[in-house]
Amino acid sequence: MSDPVERPSSPPPATCKVVLAAPIASKLMTELKSDLRELGRSPLLVGFLANSDPAAKMYADWTRKTCEENGFSFDLRVLDKDALEDAILAANADDAVDGIIIYFPVFGSSQDRYLQQLTVPEKDVEGLSHTYLFNMYQNRRFLDLAKRQKSLLPCTPLAIIKILEHIGVYNSILPYGNRLFGRTITVVNRSEIVGRPLAALLANDGAEVWSVDVTGVQRFSRGEGIKRRMHHVQDVSETLEDVVPRSDVVITGVPSKNYKFPVHLLKQGAVCINFSSEKNFDPEVKERASIYVPAVGKVTITILLRNILRLIENRKAAKSSVELAN
């Protein structure tokens, strides 16, 4: 009897790794607890909620839970939007308050941008003050020449960066600040709170970033060979259909339950991250993506607490500098 014909085995089916935010947040929190023990007290975060947006309320509830579970104090102050301005000013002047967060939208207009800038930088845990945004877009990572006070970054964009570091998209062999060199990333959202800052941060770290919004596509990059000190923005004629098939990473944040990302455009093996409160990706994303991160909220809140400790460190460094000068 002859031996059976040996047929080549078929390749194993492609698999997508679903990465949840909780383990990443837990790892970051372990690092924070060491700093918290060294501080020796419970920092106070004050939250202002002046709207009925369910996503804002959910974010506030998550913040409270995370604070209380990890040694931080949280005071949620629910108030009428017309009383918010005075309440922020009072919290700015209160030495017991270590950080302030405002849950937007409030008026849903340009007045919200004014309120965003009302919190003093020394208590702005969200990193949205003009000082921090200027440094972020200019790719400046410190507030002072002595490099003792680190400039804060917006929470959700920084959370996404921490996730990209965790899953290995950042190349740790390359010098710090260039670790996305060679990566092509599409960000579907260009809001001033998340999408635009995120595109700038990724480009400042060396990536070619396609920023997609209803108004069109922009290219964020540091140029050929990432020779520029900071990112440059160009309006381009490319469309979503042009840029997604050549993107290593696709990040979405469209706040609409009616929006679904066209997963058939994805390059096989792309990394996909959703930061919207809605599910921008249908389950079919797992048939093309190598890694899928369905939500980032828990990492965002951990970054919020990390920023509180950074604010406290910066205030100590600033006070020390003044004392030395005197």
C-alpha positions in Angstrom: 0.0 0.0 0.0 1.5 3.3 -1.1 1.9 6.2 1.3 -0.9 8.8 1.1 -0.1 11.9 -1.0 1.2 14.6 1.4 -0.7 17.8 0.6 0.6 21.2 1.7 -1.2 22.4 4.8 -3.4 25.5 4.4 -2.2 28.6 6.3 -3.9 29.3 9.6 -6.8 31.8 9.4 -5.9 35.4 10.1 -6.7 36.5 13.6 -7.3 39.9 15.0 -6.2 40.7 18.6 -8.8 42.8 20.4 -7.0 45.0 22.9 -9.1 46.5 25.7 -8.3 49.7 27.5 -8.6 48.4 31.0 -5.3 46.4 31.2 -3.4 49.4 29.7 -5.0 51.8 32.2 -4.1 49.4 35.1 -0.5 49.3 34.1 -0.3 53.1 33.9 -2.1 53.4 37.3 0.5 51.1 38.9 3.1 53.7 37.9 1.0 56.5 39.2 0.4 55.0 42.6 4.1 55.1 43.4 4.1 58.9 42.8 0.9 59.2 44.8 2.5 57.5 47.8 5.4 59.8 47.6 3.1 62.8 47.6 1.5 61.6 50.8 -2.0 63.1 50.3 -5.1 62.7 48.2 -5.1 65.3 45.3 -8.5 67.0 44.7 -10.0 67.1 41.2 -13.1 69.3 40.8 -15.4 68.5 37.9 -18.0 70.9 36.5 -21.0 69.5 34.8 -23.4 72.1 33.3 -25.1 70.0 30.6 -27.4 67.0 30.2 -25.2 65.2 27.7 -25.2 61.5 28.7 -21.7 61.0 27.3 -20.5 63.8 29.6 -22.3 62.3 32.6 -20.8 58.9 31.9 -17.3 60.4 31.7 -17.9 62.1 35.0 -19.1 58.9 36.6 -16.0 57.0 35.3 -13.8 59.8 36.6 -15.3 59.6 40.1 -15.0 55.8 40.2 -11.4 55.8 39.0 -10.5 58.6 41.5 -12.1 56.9 44.5 -10.5 53.5 43.6 -7.0 55.0 43.4 -6.5 57.4 46.2 -7.7 60.7 44.5 -10.5 62.9 45.7 -13.2 64.0 43.2 -15.8 66.7 43.7 -18.4 66.8 40.9 -20.2 70.2 40.9 -23.4 70.1 38.9 -24.7 73.6 38.1 -26.5 75.8 35.6 -24.4 76.8 32.7 -24.9 80.5 33.5 -23.2 80.0 36.9 -20.2 78.1 35.4 -17.9 81.0 34.8 -17.9 82.3 38.4 -17.5 78.7 39.7 -14.4 78.2 37.6 -12.9 81.4 38.8 -13.5 80.4 42.4 -11.9 77.0 41.9 -8.9 78.7 40.3 -8.4 80.7 43.4 -8.9 77.8 45.8 -5.6 76.4 47.1 -7.4 73.1 48.1 -8.2 72.4 44.4 -5.4 70.6 42.5 -7.1 70.2 39.2 -10.2 71.3 37.3 -12.1 69.5 34.5 -15.1 70.9 32.6 -17.4 68.5 30.9 -18.2 69.8 27.4 -20.3 70.8 25.5 -21.8 73.6 27.7 -23.2 76.2 25.3 -22.3 74.3 22.2 -20.9 77.4 20.6 -17.7 79.6 20.6 -18.4 80.4 24.2 -17.2 76.9 25.1 -13.8 77.8 23.8 -13.8 80.8 26.1 -14.7 78.6 29.1 -12.0 76.1 28.0 -9.4 78.9 28.4 -10.8 80.2 31.7 -9.1 77.5 33.9 -5.7 78.6 34.9 -2.9 76.4 33.3 -1.7 75.5 36.8 -5.0 73.6 37.3 -5.9 72.5 33.8 -5.7 68.7 33.9 -7.0 68.4 30.4 -4.1 70.2 28.9 -6.3 72.5 26.8 -5.1 75.9 27.9 -3.5 78.0 25.2 0.0 77.6 26.9 -0.2 73.8 26.5 -1.7 73.8 23.1 0.9 76.3 21.8 3.7 74.0 23.1 2.1 70.9 21.7 1.7 72.3 18.2 5.2 73.8 18.4 6.6 70.5 19.5 7.9 72.0 22.8 7.8 69.5 25.6 8.7 71.7 28.6 7.3 74.9 30.1 10.7 76.2 31.3 14.2 76.5 29.9 15.6 74.4 32.8 13.3 71.6 31.6 11.9 70.9 35.1 8.3 71.6 34.3 6.8 69.3 31.7 4.1 70.7 29.4 0.8 68.8 29.6 -0.9 67.2 26.7 -4.7 66.7 26.1 -5.9 63.6 27.8 -7.6 61.6 25.0 -4.8 62.2 22.4 -2.2 61.3 25.0 -4.2 58.2 25.9 -4.2 57.1 22.3 -0.4 57.6 22.1 0.0 55.4 25.3 -2.1 52.7 23.6 0.0 52.9 20.4 3.1 52.5 22.6 1.6 49.6 24.4 0.8 47.7 21.2 4.2 48.3 19.6 3.3 50.8 16.9 6.0 53.2 18.4 9.5 51.9 17.6 11.5 52.1 20.8 14.8 51.5 19.0 14.5 55.0 17.3 15.3 58.2 19.3 12.6 59.6 21.4 10.5 62.0 19.4 11.1 60.1 16.1 9.6 56.8 17.0 6.7 56.9 14.5 9.1 57.4 11.6 7.9 55.3 8.6 4.4 54.9 10.0 1.4 56.1 8.0 -1.7 56.9 10.1 -5.3 58.1 9.2 -7.3 60.0 11.8 -11.0 60.3 11.1 -11.9 63.4 13.2 -10.4 66.8 13.2 -12.0 68.4 16.2 -10.1 71.0 18.2 -10.4 68.8 21.3 -9.1 65.5 20.0 -8.6 65.0 16.3 -6.4 67.9 15.4 -4.2 67.7 18.5 -3.8 63.9 17.9 -2.7 64.4 14.3 -0.2 67.0 15.4 1.3 64.8 18.1 1.6 61.8 15.9 3.2 63.9 13.1 5.6 65.5 15.7 6.6 61.9 16.6 7.5 61.2 13.0 4.4 59.8 11.4 2.8 60.8 8.1 -0.8 61.5 9.2 -3.8 61.9 7.0 -6.4 63.9 9.0 -9.9 63.3 7.6 -13.0 65.4 8.3 -16.2 66.4 6.5 -14.3 69.4 5.1 -11.7 67.2 3.4 -8.3 65.7 4.0 -5.1 67.3 5.4 -1.6 65.9 5.6 0.4 66.4 8.8 4.1 65.6 8.7 7.6 66.7 9.5 8.5 66.4 5.8 10.8 64.1 4.0 13.2 62.4 6.4 11.3 64.1 9.3 13.8 66.9 9.1 11.5 69.6 10.3 11.5 70.4 14.0 7.7 70.4 14.1 4.8 69.2 12.0 3.6 71.0 8.8 0.0 70.9 7.6 -1.1 70.8 4.0 -4.5 70.7 2.3 -4.5 67.8 -0.1 -6.7 66.5 -2.9 -6.6 62.9 -1.6 -9.8 61.3 -0.2 -10.5 58.7 2.5 -10.5 56.1 -0.2 -7.0 57.1 -1.3 -5.3 57.3 2.1 -6.8 54.4 4.1 -5.4 51.5 1.9 -1.9 52.7 2.6 -2.3 53.4 6.3 -0.7 51.2 9.0 -3.0 52.6 11.6 -6.6 54.0 11.4 -8.0 55.9 14.3 -11.7 57.0 14.3 -13.7 59.4 16.5 -16.9 60.2 14.8 -19.6 61.0 17.4 -22.5 59.6 15.5 -24.2 56.2 15.8 -25.1 56.5 12.1 -21.4 56.6 11.0 -19.7 53.3 10.2 -16.1 53.2 8.9 -15.8 51.5 5.5 -13.6 48.6 6.7 -13.2 47.2 3.1 -10.7 50.0 2.6 -8.4 48.8 5.3 -5.0 47.4 4.5 -4.7 43.9 5.7 -3.1 43.9 9.1 -3.9 47.5 9.9 -4.2 48.6 13.5 -7.7 50.1 14.3 -8.6 52.3 17.3 -11.9 53.9 18.0 -12.1 56.8 20.5 -15.7 57.8 19.8 -18.4 57.1 22.4 -20.2 55.4 19.4 -19.0 52.2 17.7 -17.4 53.5 14.4 -16.3 50.0 13.4 -18.6 47.1 12.6 -17.5 43.6 13.7 -16.2 43.0 10.2 -13.1 45.1 11.2 -11.7 42.0 12.8 -11.5 40.3 9.4 -8.9 42.8 8.2 -7.3 44.4 11.2 -4.4 42.8 13.1 -5.2 44.8 16.3 -8.5 46.4 17.2 -9.0 48.7 20.2 -12.7 49.4 20.5 -12.5 52.1 23.2 -10.0 54.3 25.0 -12.0 55.9 27.9 -10.3 54.1 30.8 -6.9 55.1 29.6 -8.1 58.7 29.1 -9.2 58.9 32.8 -5.9 57.5 33.9 -4.1 60.1 31.9 -6.3 62.7 33.6 -5.0 61.6 37.0 -1.5 61.5 35.7 -1.9 65.1 34.7 -3.0 66.1 38.2 0.2 64.7 39.6 2.2 66.5 36.9 0.5 69.8 37.7 1.5 69.4 41.4 5.1 68.6 40.4 5.2 71.6 38.1 3.9 73.9 40.9 6.6 72.6 43.2 9.3 73.2 40.5 8.0 76.7 39.8 8.0 77.5 43.5 11.5 76.2 43.9 12.7 78.3 40.9 11.2 81.4 42.5 12.9 80.7 45.9 16.2 80.1 44.2 15.9 83.4 42.3 15.2 85.2 45.5 
